[in-house]
């Protein structure tokens, strides 16, 4: 067969990543430290078999896993299904002078002392590499052997340009998000299938050793290096540990970010052997924080598993910080690693080591994800991080606080036929998202004062039911027509105390309760946009529209119809009294923001949302309260904004309580 132009390149790249101590973690597989990267035009079939036999004995001597990568030309003789590797003395289709790969693997995997074999096969017909089933199920080890194979192609299929090996090296260097600390055969196979076209990447996994300490893995996951030590602590942990170790005399080098928990514990032991002093105590404190973070991320991933999502992390973090009346100036990246790093190393001064704050977050996260807070696993985690009392306190507090989120009041002004102040307001009391009571509250004067009085009547009515249920009422959702959204600040209503002080007030668009045919046709699009907004992790998913973007309603409607603004929408100026503009925008977006006053809300102020988006809309309620109390802080810019927030819960509520009969398109809508 013809020469493989990229063979040396592919083999060298794969060898480098497999012998990287933080990725493939392989030692050279031949005695006396000899390089196990063997190639060349004169490599005969006997030389290959001899080298592999030597490597098998060396692996057995050290009770190690043998990684065997075979790159080159391959064939399956005639109509057989057995892969043969071609060597310097090989001729295609002739078994003599070629290496039977299945036999080679059978010898390796059945050798006593070899703790498994991982094969990487980049040849044509690579799918013929697995040894016969009887060789694996029987043999000298009685089937207690382990073999993992990744193969570049199916039997009868070519492998082109060493793409398998080259892409495998690239994937191992980059890592895979969400795949855990190590990458197994199935993880890498799925990744390769998305990168290598025209070849059916094939995998094989046999594990007959019930006493094996861990599954076979191809490499450590570079994306989870954060999840082993420094990364589990995140950037704050890395910074604190590096500075603390550098302050020692003599300085201690900071561990590599890919090291594991055992190394962290070893470092702690070394620090304890140093003479006492402030520098040693600071370093011990940093290492202890790192150990707590590592154990916490490991516990959260094991306990919650597939139910762990960005939205649930956001909800738990916001619930905890809002209950404490604080929000950070810039929210962390909403990953388990980043949040646990933030809470471990950037906690209130009243929490000496961060364990109390961490316990509150983890219990809230467990509750949000539907876990039983009486699960013994939670208590065991508390013991491991030396915070059993803090965890027990957090469980009790979380159970009490959970009652505060069960009850909600929705008050709607949708009954107005003109979009002005209605003569009656509807109120629904919700328990765990389900309606349990409905009542109407008259606004006899049909004006703002009467509407605010009716809202307070609805609140008193809801509080009476809350007292009977022995549950607190914390949230008030108000559905308001477009024109009134521009003129009314209901959170500032209230005779004895502002409603926004007593409750978290959220504004919604009342037209979603009784949508016409046009709105109903757009509803799925709005729901999809909310889903996209809720998954957003960095920055603010908002398209800001300046005055000139709104100047021509026909052009604006065209942009909305063709999907140009597919996220939330923010206005840099107050819309004035333009209710039709509000209706047009709200029809296409679940989130609309605009400034309180007529002055501009320029680009340089938009960063307030970048810092607080993860906590919206609760961050808005806190910003209003800070302004009323005269507290200056990170929420000063945020407090200048209004928001309609039609999230998933509100869209679901609207579907439950909308008019039973389909709406019809009006003549005005048909000609608009």
Steps between C-alpha positions, in 0.01 A plus 500: 500500500603861457682705765299675776624857477372609843587186695790648697300814574197304622705251704708771667196711586316205651810386693548847647147526632498143635825560691391842627494443880184711537310339211589150377723445807690216326856402584714358217386141448845342447763419766782736595304808394531419130269701277186309415445701181625248244473560127702477179515341158692197625255397775427131435209295629734303730638825643147621574405177676825499699453863610141441609600183688769698683250775584248244630761352736601848617136596570443173687810558713358836613132387511429781255251564223657457156409760236570371152455729198532349152521743208557409137360285221268213583301237318255215567602201281240394246156494656627455856427741784844509662716810473866458405751781546739538206873520571816529290473137388122502434303457180132587488267205562787267601500404868868407490708807581206689657394525865166352610376783724240287678765243598730779614228642727402153629857436617517837672162498671533142632845547655489475883590831663390722212234731642310538174586591142392812312537472123494793252488372142534739204497279190262403225266218610575596864165362616650150463742556791305345794621150593257206496245501783625162628849643548359770725253282689754221569875480486753496783309765692163329469340808347618738776654729242427849368525636148396837358534572127459810287511422127522743210259321267261211457603169349519545123535879527809713427662737749620818334803719569544389865206727585404276790835538682537869426149587618534271801810690614318830452192384693708369790685831525178702491296273731124455501258715702280309742675166447649464849860472612607238245405421141400142431464319170138606454575868580778519243314294239206741501732799477692347210182424308423872486852584375597219260286480187462198274624251761283311746695541824451175689538415867532177698491467879541174694541497880502163671698603810258564787789604727617783271545826687375721218384470137752515218547855377673652201615824664419742776241753390679831439170680556477342844847601608306775672306225666801329660661760722562865414213511254253362751600798706497716192701818445455630855634174644793498259588860579480453878698175499772641274543814713491309829762245392725774357493680838660202679870499587627328297218535245302195397419461127127492428370159386404448137130564439453142378597334829247311706363503853767260623767750399318778684491291816870421454577872470313560823717241674815671373377836627438358846866399518605864461558722805184674626440857396254731320626400153451130572154562643396695191628222272318234706182706481531522120562126463209422732272717287620318191431161656151613601432624146624176342291283728195721452507493120555124506205460738267728302575320174452160657188592704315706241646358180296561186255734675773762539430786255601864459144615575490306828842626609378854426178448694674359807767771505252781452268360768785485750643845430160668478407355840819655637420830329816505293607453140863499385617785277567244228336160506722193454498280195202275565683169524527288810876560512476879467220545753663274760827688446322831558325382814810331645744785448280811484262454791374757756739587782247360746556154347855419611582230246209506254361164607173642630434686174597194298266279705208736433565500126536123467182430698307756295639350179396155616149624573471674163609175332240298691740321736396376847677725751484220756716283274790362712735585212454871580603441860798294388617790282470728804727266693756491216531877490499516882176698512228266632333768713500752215342246266234404755420869558481558124257211456267639767522851357438379144196301604358809673581730210351263247161578642554862392512404133190284497238774505455774238245763409418600143297818446393590148365820344411327172124568536531850352363505144680825419839421655436759772420450869249212527187501712594167653826320575537121510705327766624141511671336795746232390635218714797313352405646161137383509205738543316444829285817523369767263334828587408829333569841653304806383656826390183709511670825404683327213814702568849449633412563865217250479721241330767532767232464769370188325851354489534557875160334553628203302812487715293503822281224358807294411660558841187367672526179300875490566438519875248215477753292307780602740712602202668836430414708192813644340427566132250715313462463122314782327363469146467850355382643162758664274401862562499457878842334498638832377336714766467287813748375758288262706788401729483856637129469584387433856353713776689375805803353320613472140395175335855460369637498855267223613498289183706424194285673239531379140337664200344301216312589184129439554426443130660157528206393716249560223702491177349566162577277203818691411645468848413134519680434172818659641475330840727204414768742380483695827527177699808398299657839557443473873667157495801650322514793742481273804794291377721804438810491718721801421408866457146617431277337234336831408483692172513872583295725273575870474251772406585477129429124504142577605436798273323310217239253636478316168875443483503392867214256444689357203809443715287331767329278245824391333659403835766771520433553874487145635595568863374734769451861389626808679410860418756774555217757538164495674228436236292789630130421460542276195295198605493363144879484498492305828242259357705446186817423696338286769334283238845376397703489821445364851733760652474875441709762681476877491618792717276661761547853379522676164880534506726258313622170641827498303723207408748568779227425755394169345772321694279504809299223336811303408582486869148421621332307219541164669290631793222671301226597560563470873803726466268776376281473811808520723631801307169684554510426872858626530399824329201550731727446802760740362760227465753567224649193337538285192126516434482879447489475120273198513246692706446737206345220293149356470439145381225275370611147584283236331698191594406134470282509813301795369459353152373180659256696720368680194431172324305379803276804532455632149165532335353167401405600143757586234542869435441645155713744308360853511465721195751745644756222542442378146583840354776604741 
